[in-house]
Amino acid sequence: METIDGVAIFPIVSLIIFFLFFLLVLVHVFSTDKRNYEHAGNLPLDEEDKTIKKAMP
């Protein structure tokens, strides 16, 4: 692999892409309103309640 011209650039490019993606996810997590996460976290519980109510006669 060392005989291929320019092969040393691939690890650097991969690291830059990973780092940028990580930063974008981090910015998204901290900039999103906490209520969105609370709502998403309660969705499975809400669906369970609706299913139980439908199953009861």
Buried (B, 14 or more C-beta within 10 A) or exposed (E): EEEEEEEEEEEEEEEEEEEEEEEEEEEEEEEEEEEEEEEEEEEEEEEEEEEEEEEEE
